[in-house]
Amino acid sequence: MQRAHDKPFSGDIVFVDTSGSCDQTNTCVTFMFTATKIGAIPLACILHSSQTEETYVNAFSTFKQLMGDQAFGGKGEPDLFMTDD
């Protein structure tokens, strides 16, 4: 997934989707994908404890800290995040 961040298209639109209560501890799994001509490319898979604003802020901040400025095609953030909720 880290190699996908080297590509310019990874900084355009990022689709975010979360599945909740995936195990006995109610862990949530959040995926980030970007669109390409060949389909969706995964950019991240983030595990967090619940679907609250606080845990999302913590999860996304930690991801940004780990990836740094090289994330999303070297832009540090995408042009647009799209969610289904």
C-alpha positions in Angstrom: 0.0 0.0 0.0 2.9 2.4 0.7 4.1 2.1 -2.9 0.7 3.3 -4.1 1.3 6.6 -2.4 4.2 7.3 -4.8 1.8 7.6 -7.7 0.2 11.0 -8.5 -3.3 9.6 -8.7 -3.2 8.7 -5.0 -3.6 12.3 -4.1 -6.8 12.9 -6.1 -9.9 11.3 -4.6 -9.7 8.9 -1.7 -12.6 6.7 -0.8 -13.0 5.9 2.9 -15.1 3.0 4.1 -15.4 1.6 7.6 -16.7 -1.8 8.7 -17.6 -1.9 12.4 -17.8 -4.6 15.0 -15.6 -7.0 13.0 -14.6 -9.2 16.0 -15.4 -9.9 19.6 -13.8 -6.6 20.8 -15.9 -4.5 18.3 -12.8 -3.4 16.4 -13.5 -1.2 13.4 -11.6 -1.5 10.1 -11.3 1.6 7.9 -10.0 1.2 4.4 -8.8 4.0 2.1 -8.8 3.4 -1.7 -8.0 5.5 -4.7 -9.5 5.1 -8.2 -7.5 4.3 -11.2 -8.2 3.1 -14.8 -7.7 -0.5 -13.7 -9.9 -0.2 -10.5 -9.5 0.7 -6.9 -6.0 0.7 -5.3 -5.8 0.3 -1.5 -3.9 3.1 0.3 -4.5 2.2 3.9 -6.1 -0.2 6.3 -6.6 1.3 9.8 -7.9 -0.5 12.9 -9.5 1.5 15.6 -11.7 0.8 18.6 -15.0 2.6 17.7 -16.7 4.9 15.2 -16.5 8.1 17.2 -15.0 11.4 16.0 -12.2 11.1 18.6 -11.1 7.7 17.3 -11.3 8.8 13.7 -9.2 11.9 14.4 -6.7 9.7 16.3 -6.5 7.1 13.5 -6.2 9.6 10.7 -3.6 11.7 12.6 -1.5 8.6 13.4 -1.7 7.6 9.7 -0.6 11.0 8.6 2.2 11.0 11.1 3.4 7.6 9.9 3.3 8.5 6.2 4.4 12.1 6.4 4.6 14.3 3.4 5.1 11.3 1.1 1.5 10.3 1.5 -1.0 10.8 -1.3 1.4 11.3 -4.2 3.7 13.5 -2.1 1.0 16.1 -1.3 0.5 14.9 2.3 -3.2 14.9 1.9 -5.6 14.1 -1.0 -7.7 16.7 -2.8 -10.9 15.0 -1.6 -12.0 12.4 0.9 -15.3 10.6 -0.1 -17.3 8.5 2.4 -20.6 6.7 2.3 -22.0 8.2 5.5 
